[in-house]
């Protein structure tokens, strides 16, 4: 989640019902579109994901829809089991963030994530100071410190979420996206709040950013950029920087399934698998 896809008006019978009609119309107009690096193909996926909960990935410049009303954040708890069929906003406490990061093996101030793929390793550095909620959530999912719910089966999982997932959405020269545990748009069973993240990150390439579907809807899907993309600033929390972009470019340049109507193809014919995400600490270079 490269990078992310109404009822009929009421008949007025009483004054009270006439007052409800414009309110319902306003809510329907606020239905969130997937906010990730946008491309034309994403619009179709957003429409398909309108009923089930989920997120799609980075697209290339899309009109910014009006933000949906943010849901109140509930107290975070790394041990809370996500309820089936629900996706609430979870804000981790400072103590929970510290506990998650303290469990990372290794010595040193630098928090690293090595993405082991079928095409080689991608070495990234996570910025827990700039994006503490996002980094702690990513680390917890990568190291099985938090249970997550399979979006397809509803089964509660106690395994590393990213292991074995595909880079399911790719755009040559732009992004490679992964982190979708479901057959459709999916996440871990909860959402986390959007953060400002690394300042001016999208002025450069090799940025790890979160996919979302509106305010405070980050979950598990993320992308890595292959070029500067300032239009992504303020929407998709940038939480890490990656080197070894040759591997990412190879993934993004893979053959894609053709689509009709002149839309941008983004689905790989033979997706590259993310075999494992290894998180560790190391000394500063």
Backbone as JSON, one array per atom type, in Angstrom:
{
  "sequence": "XXXXXXXXXXXXXXXXXXXXXXXXXXXXXXXXXXXXXXXXXXXXXXXXXXXXXXXXXXXXXXXXXXXXXXXXXXXXXXXXXXXXXXXXXXXXXXXXXXXXXXXXXXXXXXXXXXXXXXXXXXXXXXXXXXXXXXXXXXXXXXXXXXXXXXXXXXXXXXXXXXXXXXXXXXXXXXXXXXXXXXXXXXXXXXXXXXXXXXXXXXXXXXXXXXXXXXXXXXXXXXXXXXXXXXXXXXXXXXXXXXXXXXXXXXXXXXXXXXXXXXXXXXXXXXXXXXXXXXXXXXXXX",
  "N": [[0.36, -0.43, 0.0], [2.95, 1.01, -6.69], [2.45, 3.19, -2.49], [-0.95, 4.17, -2.28], [-8.06, 0.98, -3.86], [-23.13, 5.31, -2.41], [-25.68, 5.99, -0.39], [-29.15, 6.56, -1.57], [-30.77, 9.8, -1.74], [-32.76, 11.01, 1.02], [-36.35, 11.1, 1.39], [-38.09, 14.04, 2.01], [-40.13, 14.45, 4.73], [-40.75, 15.55, 7.16], [-39.89, 18.59, 8.95], [-37.56, 18.05, 10.41], [-36.43, 15.95, 8.97], [-35.78, 17.2, 6.59], [-33.66, 18.74, 7.38], [-31.72, 16.85, 7.79], [-31.07, 15.9, 5.3], [-29.12, 17.58, 3.74], [-26.94, 17.22, 5.43], [-26.37, 14.5, 5.25], [-25.71, 14.4, 2.57], [-23.36, 15.92, 2.56], [-21.66, 14.3, 4.03], [-21.44, 12.1, 2.33], [-20.06, 13.22, 0.24], [-17.6, 13.47, 1.35], [-16.32, 11.1, 1.26], [-13.34, 9.3, 1.56], [-10.61, 9.34, -0.71], [-7.98, 7.21, -1.79], [-4.94, 8.19, -0.51], [-2.03, 8.23, -1.76], [1.11, 8.16, -3.44], [-0.24, 9.08, -6.36], [-1.67, 7.53, -9.3], [-3.35, 7.09, -12.47], [-4.57, 4.5, -12.45], [-5.12, 4.03, -9.83], [-7.52, 5.24, -9.12], [-9.58, 3.5, -9.88], [-9.14, 1.38, -8.06], [-9.58, 2.61, -5.65], [-12.32, 3.08, -5.78], [-13.22, 0.43, -5.75], [-12.47, -0.27, -3.21], [-14.18, 1.08, -1.59], [-16.28, 0.09, 0.0], [-15.28, -2.23, 1.59], [-12.86, -2.09, 4.27], [-9.69, -0.6, 3.96], [-6.49, 0.13, 2.43], [-4.9, 1.75, -0.29], [-2.13, 2.4, -2.47], [0.75, 4.54, -3.15], [0.18, 7.12, -5.5], [0.44, 9.23, -8.44], [0.3, 12.61, -8.37], [-2.72, 13.65, -7.43], [-6.01, 15.07, -7.26], [-6.58, 16.71, -4.21], [-8.72, 15.31, -1.97], [-11.37, 16.45, 0.19], [-10.6, 16.23, 3.63], [-11.68, 13.45, 5.62], [-13.69, 13.37, 8.6], [-11.64, 13.11, 11.37], [-11.28, 10.22, 13.42], [-11.58, 9.88, 16.97], [-8.59, 9.29, 18.76], [-7.73, 6.27, 20.36], [-6.48, 5.03, 23.5], [-3.22, 3.76, 23.2], [-2.04, 0.39, 23.01], [0.23, -2.04, 22.98], [-0.27, -4.69, 23.29], [-2.9, -5.11, 22.86], [-5.51, -6.89, 21.31], [-6.5, -6.74, 17.96], [-9.86, -6.09, 17.12], [-12.14, -8.14, 15.33], [-13.26, -7.11, 12.17], [-13.15, -4.42, 12.8], [-11.48, -1.26, 12.68], [-9.75, 0.7, 14.44], [-8.31, 3.86, 15.42], [-5.12, 3.8, 16.72], [-3.07, 5.04, 19.14], [0.13, 4.88, 20.24], [1.54, 4.89, 23.5], [4.19, 6.81, 25.09], [5.66, 5.1, 26.67], [5.09, 2.59, 25.56], [6.16, 2.87, 23.01], [8.88, 3.16, 23.65], [9.35, 0.63, 24.79], [8.94, -1.1, 22.61], [10.98, -0.29, 20.84], [13.18, -0.71, 22.43], [13.42, -3.43, 22.42], [14.68, -4.1, 20.12], [17.36, -5.8, 18.64], [21.01, -5.5, 18.93], [23.63, -2.93, 19.02], [24.02, 0.56, 19.47], [23.12, 3.86, 18.18], [21.73, 4.02, 15.78], [18.88, 3.05, 14.04], [18.16, 0.42, 12.08], [16.7, -1.02, 9.12], [16.62, -3.87, 7.27], [15.61, -4.9, 4.23], [15.05, -7.89, 3.01], [14.96, -9.21, -0.11], [13.89, -11.06, -3.06], [15.47, -10.12, -5.06], [17.67, -9.05, -3.93], [19.14, -7.19, -1.17], [17.72, -4.4, 0.58], [18.82, -1.62, 2.15], [17.88, 0.31, 4.86], [17.34, 3.23, 6.93], [15.69, 3.97, 9.88], [13.78, 6.63, 11.24], [13.15, 7.32, 14.3], [12.83, 9.52, 15.9], [11.73, 11.57, 14.36], [9.39, 10.37, 13.47], [7.89, 8.81, 15.59], [5.54, 7.24, 16.23], [4.97, 5.96, 13.8], [7.37, 4.59, 13.18], [7.62, 2.89, 15.45], [5.3, 1.34, 15.14], [5.87, 0.1, 12.67], [8.2, -1.36, 13.35], [7.18, -3.04, 15.36], [5.36, -4.61, 13.9], [7.1, -5.79, 12.07], [8.68, -7.36, 13.69], [7.03, -9.02, 15.06], [5.99, -8.11, 17.5], [3.51, -7.16, 17.98], [0.26, -8.5, 17.76], [-1.6, -9.14, 14.76], [-4.41, -8.87, 12.53], [-5.45, -11.05, 10.06], [-6.61, -9.78, 7.06], [-8.12, -11.16, 5.21], [-8.92, -13.7, 6.21], [-9.61, -13.19, 8.82], [-8.26, -14.23, 10.88], [-6.29, -14.18, 13.86], [-2.98, -13.16, 13.98], [0.34, -14.01, 14.97], [2.8, -13.56, 13.91], [5.66, -12.19, 12.08], [4.56, -9.52, 10.16], [5.38, -8.58, 7.59], [6.9, -10.54, 6.33], [7.31, -12.51, 3.51], [5.52, -11.14, 1.89], [4.41, -9.56, -1.2], [5.87, -7.13, -3.46], [3.47, -5.42, -4.46], [2.55, -3.32, -5.96], [3.82, -1.23, -8.37], [5.63, 1.44, -9.91], [7.48, 2.44, -12.54], [10.48, 4.2, -12.06], [9.35, 5.69, -10.05], [7.85, 4.58, -7.61], [7.98, 1.72, -5.36], [5.86, -0.53, -3.85], [4.76, -2.21, -0.88], [3.64, -4.39, 1.82], [1.0, -5.19, 2.1], [-1.09, -7.36, 3.61], [-3.3, -8.72, 2.71], [-5.54, -10.1, 0.15], [-6.86, -8.1, -1.15], [-7.09, -4.54, -0.74], [-5.48, -4.05, 2.25], [-4.69, -4.15, 5.81], [-3.2, -4.12, 9.15], [-5.3, -4.37, 10.93], [-5.75, -2.23, 12.49], [-5.42, 1.36, 12.71], [-3.0, 4.01, 12.51], [-2.02, 7.26, 13.73], [-1.36, 9.98, 11.47], [1.83, 11.45, 10.95], [4.18, 14.23, 10.98], [6.73, 13.5, 10.25], [9.97, 12.87, 8.68], [11.64, 15.87, 8.08], [11.29, 17.66, 5.03], [11.71, 15.39, 3.53], [10.76, 14.31, 1.08], [12.02, 15.77, -0.81], [14.07, 14.44, -1.81], [15.19, 11.18, -3.06], [14.53, 7.65, -2.42], [12.96, 7.38, -0.13], [11.14, 6.05, 2.59], [7.75, 5.79, 2.87], [4.44, 6.05, 4.28], [1.44, 4.46, 3.18], [-1.89, 5.65, 2.78], [-5.45, 6.26, 3.39], [-6.62, 8.66, 3.77], [-7.02, 11.02, 6.52], [-5.13, 10.0, 9.32], [-4.94, 7.17, 8.75], [-2.91, 5.37, 8.34], [-1.41, 2.13, 8.14], [-0.1, -0.77, 7.54], [0.95, -0.81, 5.0], [3.52, 0.39, 2.87], [5.77, 2.46, 0.91], [8.62, 2.91, -1.25], [10.38, 5.59, -2.51], [11.54, 6.61, -5.79], [12.36, 8.91, -6.86], [12.53, 12.49, -6.38], [9.63, 13.78, -4.78], [7.81, 16.08, -4.07], [5.11, 16.6, -3.86], [4.05, 14.7, -2.22], [4.49, 15.43, 0.34], [3.37, 16.05, 3.66], [1.27, 14.28, 3.61], [1.82, 11.48, 3.38], [3.35, 9.89, 5.74], [6.77, 10.27, 6.03], [9.21, 8.06, 7.05], [11.65, 6.81, 6.95], [14.88, 6.29, 5.35], [16.32, 4.98, 2.4], [19.06, 3.18, 0.97], [20.85, 1.56, -1.69], [19.31, 1.68, -4.06], [19.29, 0.51, -6.5], [18.29, -2.07, -6.35], [15.64, -1.51, -5.69], [14.86, -0.13, -7.98], [15.04, -2.17, -9.86], [12.95, -3.78, -9.0], [10.76, -2.04, -9.4], [10.84, -1.7, -12.14], [9.93, -4.01, -13.28], [8.08, -6.24, -15.48], [4.72, -5.37, -16.23], [1.21, -5.98, -15.71], [-0.99, -5.58, -18.42], [-3.38, -2.91, -18.79], [-6.67, -1.64, -19.49], [-8.02, 1.17, -21.34], [-6.03, 3.12, -21.44], [-4.83, 3.44, -18.98], [-2.38, 3.68, -16.35], [-0.22, 0.97, -16.02], [0.31, -0.91, -13.1], [0.5, -3.29, -11.76], [2.57, -5.96, -11.12], [3.63, -8.58, -13.33], [5.09, -10.77, -12.43], [5.45, -10.65, -9.3], [7.93, -9.34, -7.07], [9.15, -10.84, -4.17], [9.07, -9.85, -0.77], [11.1, -11.15, 1.38], [11.87, -11.05, 4.08], [11.9, -8.74, 6.83], [14.42, -7.32, 8.54], [15.22, -5.94, 11.58], [17.47, -3.92, 13.33], [19.94, -2.54, 15.59], [22.7, -0.31, 15.11], [26.04, 1.06, 15.08], [26.73, 4.55, 14.57], [27.75, 5.8, 11.4]],
  "CA": [[0.0, 0.0, 0.0], [3.54, 1.09, -6.46], [2.46, 3.76, -2.65], [-2.43, 4.22, -2.49], [-8.3, 1.87, -3.86], [-23.93, 6.19, -1.47], [-27.13, 5.77, -0.4], [-29.99, 7.55, -2.26], [-31.25, 10.85, -0.84], [-33.99, 10.73, 1.78], [-37.54, 11.88, 1.03], [-38.43, 14.94, 3.12], [-41.51, 14.35, 5.2], [-40.88, 16.46, 8.28], [-38.81, 19.58, 8.98], [-36.31, 17.45, 10.91], [-35.84, 15.16, 7.91], [-35.2, 18.1, 5.6], [-32.37, 19.2, 7.9], [-30.76, 15.75, 7.72], [-30.68, 15.63, 3.93], [-27.83, 18.17, 3.37], [-25.85, 16.66, 6.24], [-25.98, 13.23, 4.65], [-25.05, 14.69, 1.3], [-22.0, 16.38, 2.85], [-20.86, 13.14, 4.45], [-21.17, 11.28, 1.17], [-19.05, 13.91, -0.57], [-16.31, 13.4, 2.03], [-15.77, 9.74, 1.19], [-11.93, 9.53, 1.29], [-9.93, 8.61, -1.77], [-6.69, 6.75, -1.3], [-3.95, 9.23, -0.67], [-0.66, 7.81, -1.83], [1.57, 8.69, -4.71], [-1.35, 8.67, -7.21], [-1.62, 7.36, -10.75], [-4.73, 6.9, -12.91], [-5.12, 3.19, -12.11], [-5.51, 4.01, -8.43], [-8.9, 5.67, -8.96], [-10.43, 2.33, -9.94], [-8.96, 0.6, -6.85], [-10.22, 3.34, -4.57], [-13.75, 2.82, -5.89], [-13.45, -0.94, -5.34], [-12.24, -0.4, -1.76], [-15.04, 2.01, -0.87], [-17.08, -0.6, 1.01], [-14.41, -2.85, 2.58], [-11.85, -1.19, 4.81], [-8.38, -0.92, 3.46], [-5.76, 1.23, 1.89], [-4.11, 1.52, -1.47], [-0.84, 2.94, -2.39], [1.2, 5.77, -3.71], [-0.1, 7.5, -6.85], [1.2, 10.41, -8.84], [-0.48, 13.82, -8.27], [-4.16, 13.52, -7.52], [-6.66, 16.17, -6.56], [-6.7, 16.4, -2.78], [-10.1, 15.32, -1.5], [-11.54, 17.02, 1.53], [-10.34, 15.19, 4.63], [-12.79, 12.94, 6.4], [-13.59, 13.71, 10.0], [-10.78, 12.15, 12.06], [-11.85, 9.54, 14.56], [-10.78, 10.11, 18.17], [-7.59, 8.26, 19.01], [-7.91, 5.54, 21.6], [-5.19, 4.78, 24.14], [-2.49, 2.68, 22.56], [-1.62, -0.74, 23.83], [0.88, -2.95, 22.05], [-0.74, -6.05, 23.49], [-4.34, -5.19, 22.57], [-5.83, -7.69, 20.13], [-7.44, -6.02, 17.09], [-11.17, -6.73, 17.02], [-12.53, -8.53, 13.98], [-14.18, -6.21, 11.49], [-13.01, -3.04, 13.25], [-10.17, -0.65, 12.5], [-9.73, 1.93, 15.22], [-7.03, 4.57, 15.46], [-4.38, 3.44, 17.92], [-1.92, 5.87, 19.42], [1.0, 4.27, 21.23], [2.07, 5.78, 24.54], [5.65, 6.92, 25.07], [6.21, 3.89, 27.29], [4.97, 1.5, 24.61], [7.16, 3.11, 21.96], [10.19, 2.85, 24.21], [9.45, -0.82, 24.97], [9.08, -1.72, 21.29], [12.3, 0.01, 20.28], [14.2, -1.3, 23.3], [13.51, -4.86, 22.12], [15.44, -4.29, 18.89], [18.71, -6.26, 18.96], [22.14, -4.74, 18.44], [24.14, -1.83, 19.8], [24.24, 1.79, 18.72], [21.98, 4.78, 18.09], [21.07, 3.99, 14.47], [17.88, 2.0, 13.89], [18.21, 0.0, 10.68], [15.78, -2.04, 8.62], [17.13, -4.5, 6.06], [14.54, -5.58, 3.52], [15.62, -8.99, 2.22], [14.07, -9.53, -1.21], [14.38, -12.04, -4.03], [16.4, -9.46, -5.96], [18.75, -8.48, -3.16], [18.78, -6.49, 0.07], [17.53, -2.95, 0.58], [19.22, -1.15, 3.47], [17.17, 1.54, 5.21], [17.5, 3.76, 8.27], [14.41, 4.46, 10.39], [13.92, 7.84, 12.07], [12.16, 7.24, 15.38], [12.63, 10.85, 16.49], [10.83, 12.34, 13.49], [8.11, 9.67, 13.3], [7.91, 7.76, 16.62], [4.4, 6.33, 16.11], [5.1, 5.19, 12.56], [8.51, 3.68, 13.3], [7.3, 1.87, 16.44], [4.32, 0.46, 14.53], [6.58, -0.68, 11.67], [9.09, -2.3, 14.03], [6.35, -4.03, 16.04], [4.82, -5.53, 12.9], [8.21, -6.52, 11.45], [9.3, -8.27, 14.66], [5.95, -9.78, 15.72], [5.73, -7.63, 18.85], [2.08, -6.89, 18.07], [-0.56, -9.39, 16.93], [-2.36, -8.45, 13.73], [-5.5, -9.71, 12.05], [-5.44, -11.3, 8.62], [-7.82, -9.13, 6.52], [-8.89, -12.09, 4.38], [-9.49, -14.8, 6.98], [-10.02, -12.74, 10.14], [-7.46, -14.95, 11.88], [-5.32, -13.4, 14.61], [-1.65, -13.65, 13.63], [1.42, -13.65, 15.89], [4.0, -13.7, 13.1], [6.06, -10.94, 11.42], [3.57, -9.24, 9.12], [5.93, -8.3, 6.26], [7.62, -11.67, 5.76], [6.63, -13.25, 2.45], [4.6, -10.32, 1.1], [4.89, -9.11, -2.51], [5.8, -5.74, -3.89], [2.28, -5.63, -5.28], [2.24, -2.15, -6.78], [5.09, -0.64, -8.78], [5.61, 2.41, -11.0], [8.88, 2.63, -12.94], [11.03, 5.52, -11.81], [8.55, 6.44, -9.07], [7.75, 3.91, -6.32], [7.71, 0.29, -5.2], [5.01, -0.6, -2.66], [4.5, -3.51, -0.29], [3.02, -4.28, 3.14], [-0.41, -5.56, 2.08], [-1.23, -8.76, 4.02], [-4.54, -9.29, 2.19], [-5.68, -10.22, -1.29], [-7.32, -6.8, -1.63], [-6.45, -3.52, 0.08], [-5.55, -4.54, 3.6], [-3.78, -3.65, 6.82], [-3.02, -4.99, 10.31], [-6.48, -4.44, 11.78], [-5.87, -0.95, 13.18], [-4.81, 2.49, 12.02], [-2.19, 4.87, 13.37], [-2.12, 8.66, 13.31], [-0.39, 10.56, 10.55], [2.83, 12.31, 11.58], [4.92, 15.09, 10.04], [7.82, 12.68, 9.76], [11.27, 13.46, 8.38], [11.47, 17.16, 7.39], [11.74, 17.81, 3.64], [12.18, 14.09, 3.05], [10.4, 14.03, -0.3], [12.87, 16.54, -1.72], [15.03, 13.49, -2.36], [14.69, 9.85, -3.4], [14.85, 6.61, -1.45], [12.22, 7.63, 1.11], [10.08, 5.12, 3.0], [6.56, 6.55, 3.24], [3.25, 5.24, 4.57], [0.25, 4.58, 2.34], [-3.08, 5.9, 3.59], [-6.71, 6.5, 2.69], [-7.19, 9.83, 4.43], [-6.39, 11.38, 7.78], [-4.92, 8.99, 10.36], [-5.31, 5.83, 8.27], [-1.75, 4.52, 8.06], [-1.52, 0.8, 8.73], [1.12, -1.54, 7.33], [1.47, -0.64, 3.64], [4.47, 1.48, 2.7], [6.42, 2.5, -0.39], [9.95, 3.51, -1.33], [10.37, 6.46, -3.68], [12.68, 6.53, -6.69], [12.65, 10.26, -7.35], [11.92, 13.5, -5.5], [8.17, 13.85, -4.96], [7.38, 17.05, -3.06], [3.65, 16.58, -3.74], [3.68, 13.74, -1.19], [4.73, 16.02, 1.66], [2.2, 16.38, 4.46], [0.22, 13.27, 3.47], [2.28, 10.11, 3.58], [4.41, 10.07, 6.72], [8.09, 9.74, 5.68], [9.76, 7.57, 8.31], [12.94, 6.18, 6.77], [15.62, 6.54, 4.11], [16.92, 3.74, 1.9], [20.09, 3.17, -0.05], [20.71, 0.38, -2.56], [18.11, 1.87, -4.88], [19.34, -0.34, -7.68], [17.36, -3.17, -6.11], [14.29, -0.95, -5.76], [14.58, 0.17, -9.39], [14.79, -3.45, -10.53], [11.6, -4.2, -8.61], [9.78, -1.14, -10.01], [10.9, -1.79, -13.61], [9.47, -5.33, -13.73], [6.95, -6.25, -16.43], [3.44, -5.13, -15.56], [0.02, -6.49, -16.38], [-1.63, -4.51, -19.2], [-4.71, -2.46, -18.37], [-7.42, -1.01, -20.58], [-8.38, 2.58, -21.22], [-4.88, 4.01, -21.35], [-4.42, 3.64, -17.59], [-1.01, 3.31, -16.03], [-0.1, -0.36, -15.43], [1.05, -0.89, -11.83], [0.52, -4.62, -11.17], [3.62, -6.76, -11.75], [3.29, -9.91, -13.82], [5.74, -11.7, -11.52], [5.84, -9.78, -8.19], [9.11, -9.67, -6.27], [8.74, -11.11, -2.79], [9.81, -9.35, 0.39], [11.24, -12.38, 2.15], [11.95, -10.79, 5.51], [12.38, -7.43, 7.27], [15.29, -7.47, 9.71], [15.41, -4.65, 12.27], [18.57, -4.0, 14.28], [20.65, -1.3, 15.92], [24.1, -0.3, 14.75], [26.76, 2.29, 15.38], [26.67, 5.59, 13.54], [28.9, 5.74, 10.48]],
  "C": [[0.22, 0.27, 0.0], [3.15, 0.65, -6.11], [1.66, 3.21, -2.53], [-2.27, 5.04, -2.38], [-8.75, 3.04, -2.53], [-25.45, 5.97, -1.57], [-27.91, 6.84, -1.15], [-30.51, 8.57, -1.28], [-32.57, 10.48, -0.19], [-35.13, 11.62, 1.3], [-37.95, 12.73, 2.22], [-39.89, 14.81, 3.46], [-41.78, 15.31, 6.34], [-39.74, 17.46, 8.25], [-37.51, 18.96, 9.41], [-35.62, 16.66, 9.81], [-35.2, 16.03, 6.85], [-33.84, 18.59, 6.06], [-31.31, 18.12, 7.77], [-30.21, 15.6, 6.31], [-29.36, 16.28, 3.53], [-26.68, 17.61, 4.17], [-25.38, 15.36, 5.66], [-25.25, 13.46, 3.34], [-23.61, 15.12, 1.53], [-21.11, 15.23, 3.22], [-20.48, 12.29, 3.25], [-20.08, 11.91, 0.31], [-17.67, 13.8, 0.05], [-15.7, 12.01, 2.0], [-14.33, 9.8, 0.74], [-11.41, 8.71, 0.13], [-8.55, 8.27, -1.26], [-5.63, 7.79, -1.55], [-2.56, 8.65, -0.63], [-0.14, 8.37, -3.12], [0.62, 8.25, -5.81], [-0.97, 8.47, -8.67], [-3.05, 7.05, -11.19], [-5.34, 5.58, -12.48], [-5.63, 3.16, -10.68], [-6.98, 4.38, -8.24], [-9.85, 4.48, -8.99], [-10.35, 1.53, -8.64], [-9.6, 1.29, -5.66], [-11.71, 3.07, -4.58], [-14.07, 1.41, -5.41], [-13.34, -1.11, -3.83], [-13.16, 0.48, -0.94], [-15.86, 1.35, 0.21], [-16.21, -1.31, 2.02], [-13.37, -1.87, 3.07], [-10.51, -1.57, 4.22], [-7.7, 0.29, 2.9], [-5.05, 0.82, 0.63], [-2.89, 2.42, -1.42], [-0.54, 4.22, -3.08], [0.81, 6.0, -5.15], [0.66, 8.73, -7.24], [0.36, 11.65, -8.81], [-1.97, 13.64, -8.48], [-4.8, 14.7, -6.84], [-6.88, 15.81, -5.1], [-8.15, 16.46, -2.35], [-10.2, 15.96, -0.13], [-11.34, 15.93, 2.56], [-11.59, 14.75, 5.35], [-12.61, 13.33, 7.85], [-12.74, 12.69, 10.72], [-11.49, 11.52, 13.25], [-10.99, 9.8, 15.79], [-9.83, 8.96, 18.42], [-7.87, 7.58, 20.34], [-6.56, 5.25, 22.21], [-4.5, 3.59, 23.5], [-2.13, 1.58, 23.54], [-1.07, -1.79, 22.89], [0.38, -4.37, 22.19], [-2.23, -6.21, 23.18], [-4.56, -5.97, 21.28], [-6.8, -6.91, 19.26], [-8.74, -6.78, 16.95], [-11.51, -7.03, 15.56], [-13.51, -7.52, 13.41], [-14.09, -4.76, 11.92], [-11.6, -2.55, 12.99], [-10.18, 0.69, 13.21], [-8.35, 2.57, 15.14], [-6.35, 4.24, 16.78], [-3.14, 4.31, 18.05], [-1.1, 5.22, 20.53], [1.45, 5.3, 22.26], [3.58, 5.84, 24.44], [6.29, 5.66, 25.63], [6.16, 2.71, 26.32], [5.97, 1.65, 23.47], [8.55, 2.74, 22.44], [10.39, 1.34, 24.36], [9.66, -1.53, 23.65], [10.48, -1.51, 20.74], [13.42, -0.59, 21.12], [14.41, -2.78, 23.01], [14.31, -5.14, 20.85], [16.86, -4.72, 19.23], [19.8, -5.38, 18.37], [22.52, -3.6, 19.35], [24.33, -0.6, 18.92], [22.97, 2.61, 18.58], [21.18, 4.69, 16.8], [20.13, 2.78, 14.39], [17.77, 1.64, 12.41], [17.14, -1.04, 10.37], [16.37, -2.57, 7.32], [15.99, -5.29, 5.43], [15.17, -6.63, 2.62], [14.6, -9.38, 1.15], [14.69, -10.57, -2.13], [15.4, -11.44, -4.98], [17.59, -8.84, -5.23], [18.23, -7.73, -1.95], [18.66, -4.98, -0.14], [17.82, -2.48, 2.0], [18.61, 0.22, 3.75], [17.48, 1.94, 6.65], [16.17, 4.37, 8.71], [14.65, 5.65, 11.33], [12.83, 7.87, 13.13], [11.93, 8.59, 16.06], [11.63, 11.65, 15.67], [9.45, 11.69, 13.36], [8.01, 8.51, 14.31], [6.76, 6.76, 16.51], [4.57, 5.39, 14.92], [6.22, 4.16, 12.67], [8.21, 2.55, 14.29], [6.29, 0.87, 15.88], [4.99, -0.46, 13.51], [7.45, -1.75, 12.32], [8.28, -3.41, 14.71], [5.78, -5.06, 15.07], [5.92, -6.39, 12.28], [8.78, -7.58, 12.38], [8.28, -9.07, 15.47], [5.77, -9.38, 17.18], [4.26, -7.27, 19.06], [1.32, -7.91, 17.23], [-1.33, -8.56, 15.92], [-3.4, -9.41, 13.17], [-5.46, -9.82, 10.53], [-6.72, -10.71, 8.02], [-8.68, -10.05, 5.67], [-9.61, -13.15, 5.21], [-10.04, -14.37, 8.33], [-9.23, -13.4, 11.25], [-6.46, -14.02, 12.55], [-3.94, -14.0, 14.4], [-0.62, -13.14, 14.64], [2.77, -13.81, 15.19], [4.41, -12.33, 12.54], [5.19, -10.67, 10.21], [4.19, -9.16, 7.72], [6.55, -9.51, 5.58], [6.77, -12.4, 4.72], [5.66, -12.44, 1.62], [5.25, -9.9, -0.22], [5.01, -7.6, -2.57], [4.68, -5.71, -4.93], [1.93, -4.46, -6.18], [3.54, -1.43, -7.1], [4.87, 0.35, -9.92], [7.06, 2.73, -11.32], [9.32, 4.07, -12.69], [10.3, 6.32, -10.75], [8.51, 5.75, -7.71], [7.67, 2.39, -6.46], [7.0, 0.17, -3.86], [4.8, -2.03, -2.2], [3.79, -3.31, 1.05], [1.55, -4.61, 3.19], [-0.57, -7.03, 2.42], [-2.46, -9.45, 3.46], [-4.55, -9.38, 0.69], [-6.15, -8.92, -1.93], [-6.57, -5.75, -0.83], [-6.59, -3.93, 1.54], [-4.52, -3.92, 4.52], [-3.74, -4.57, 8.01], [-4.25, -5.15, 11.19], [-6.63, -3.22, 12.66], [-5.24, 0.13, 12.31], [-3.99, 3.29, 13.01], [-2.27, 6.3, 12.87], [-1.03, 9.07, 12.34], [0.56, 11.46, 11.32], [3.53, 13.17, 10.53], [6.09, 14.32, 9.44], [9.09, 13.46, 9.48], [11.09, 14.76, 7.6], [12.06, 17.13, 5.97], [12.21, 16.5, 3.02], [11.93, 13.89, 1.56], [11.09, 14.96, -1.31], [13.89, 15.62, -2.39], [14.37, 12.17, -2.67], [15.04, 8.86, -2.29], [14.14, 6.76, -0.13], [11.18, 6.54, 1.35], [8.89, 5.96, 3.48], [5.37, 5.62, 3.44], [2.13, 5.53, 3.57], [-0.94, 4.86, 3.25], [-4.3, 6.1, 2.72], [-7.4, 7.72, 3.29], [-6.48, 10.1, 5.74], [-6.31, 10.19, 8.73], [-5.37, 7.59, 9.93], [-4.09, 5.0, 7.86], [-1.94, 3.17, 8.74], [-0.22, 0.03, 8.61], [1.73, -1.32, 5.95], [2.39, 0.58, 3.56], [5.1, 1.4, 1.32], [7.81, 3.11, -0.24], [9.99, 4.33, -2.61], [11.66, 6.32, -4.49], [13.02, 7.87, -7.32], [12.08, 11.25, -6.34], [10.44, 13.62, -5.81], [7.59, 14.78, -3.9], [5.87, 17.04, -2.86], [3.18, 15.61, -2.65], [3.83, 14.3, 0.21], [3.42, 16.35, 2.36], [1.09, 15.34, 4.39], [0.69, 11.89, 3.9], [3.53, 10.14, 4.47], [5.73, 9.45, 6.25], [8.81, 9.33, 6.96], [11.11, 6.88, 8.18], [13.58, 6.56, 5.45], [16.32, 5.26, 3.7], [18.03, 4.02, 0.9], [19.83, 1.98, -0.96], [19.49, 0.51, -3.47], [18.15, 1.1, -6.18], [18.39, -1.51, -7.55], [15.92, -2.68, -6.25], [13.92, -0.65, -7.21], [14.3, -1.12, -10.17], [13.38, -3.94, -10.24], [10.56, -3.37, -9.35], [9.73, -1.26, -11.53], [10.4, -3.12, -14.15], [8.29, -5.2, -14.69], [5.63, -6.16, -15.67], [2.28, -5.67, -16.4], [-0.63, -5.34, -17.16], [-3.02, -4.16, -18.65], [-5.36, -1.73, -19.53], [-7.62, 0.48, -20.31], [-7.22, 3.53, -21.06], [-4.4, 4.27, -19.94], [-2.99, 3.15, -17.38], [-0.96, 1.9, -15.42], [0.76, -0.3, -14.17], [1.17, -2.27, -11.19], [1.57, -5.48, -11.85], [3.11, -8.13, -12.2], [3.85, -10.96, -12.86], [6.27, -10.88, -10.32], [7.08, -10.28, -7.47], [8.67, -9.81, -4.82], [9.68, -10.45, -1.79], [9.93, -10.53, 1.35], [11.23, -12.14, 3.65], [12.4, -9.35, 5.74], [13.15, -7.65, 8.56], [15.54, -6.09, 10.31], [16.51, -4.83, 13.32], [19.15, -2.62, 14.55], [22.11, -1.44, 15.5], [24.73, 1.03, 15.11], [26.61, 3.3, 14.25], [27.92, 5.53, 12.68], [29.7, 7.03, 10.54]]
}
